[in-house]
Amino acid sequence: MEYNMFGIPYVGADICGFFGNADAQMCRRWQQLGAFYPFSRNHNAENNVPQDPATWGEEVARDAAHWLRVRYDLLPYLYTLFHRAHAHGETVFRPMFFEWPTDQETWGVDEQFLWGDSILIAPVLNPPPFLIRVEEAGKIAFRVFPSSGSIYESHAKGTFFWDDGVSIDTYENGHYFEAFTFYKKSKFTLTVSHSDPDAAAATLPVIDTLIVHAVMGGQPKYVLVNGVARDDVTITWTEFTETVRVDGLAAPIHEHLTVEFR
C-alpha cells in the first residue's frame, strides 16, 4: 500500500516468501492474497525448499489456480486501474482511508485493502481458526474473500479502458477506448467517453452477457436494450441474491448502451 501511495503501483511481495521456508497452509493463504497483488509472483531464493503451488499438493494447487483465475477474470478492471494510475496519479492497491478519509475507523486498517474504489479484499492472515474482521465504510461495490462471498449495493459505477495492449503512449496519442458505466433502479448505462476506431475498436470485445446483483423490484419479465424490447436474449434469475443474468446481447462495446429490466 505504501508504494502505491508513493506513486509506484506495480509492486508485490514474493508470494510464499523469498527467504526462509513457508509451510503448506501459509503458502496456500499467501497464494490467495498474492493473486490480488498488482505484481503477482511466487518466488524465493536459491537453496530454499520449492514452493510452487503443486509442491504442496492438490488442495493448495487448486486454491491457487482458482484465485489466479479470479485475477484473470478481473484483468480488464486491473488494466483500467493501471491506466488511471498512469493518467491521473491514482492508486491501484489502496488503503481504505483513501476512499473514506474522514472515517477515523479506517485510518489504522492495514490488513485489508482495495483494488481501486470498488473491490475490497480481506485476506486470511492468521493460522486456524480463521477469523476475518472486515471493516466497512461508505459504499462498497462488492467484497472478495479467500472463502468467497460478495455484497452488492443498489447502484454501482465503473470505468473501462482498452487499447491494443502493445503500442506505447496510446493514451497520449488518443489511440484508446474509454467508457463509463452506471447502474441504478434497474437500468444499466454504458457511456463512451473516447473511442478511436482505428486503434482500439477493432480489438474491442462485444458485450454478450450482463450480470447485475441486488436488482430491485424482483424478477424482470423482459429487457429493453437501447429502448427496444429484446426477445432474442436469455434472462436468468437467481432469487437468493436477486441476480439477473442476460445472455445474447451481442452489443458493440464502443457504442452507447442502455439495458433496462422490466
Order of alpha helices (4+ residues) and beta strands (2+ residues): alpha-beta-alpha-beta-alpha-alpha-beta-beta-beta-beta-beta-beta-beta-beta-beta-beta-beta-beta-beta
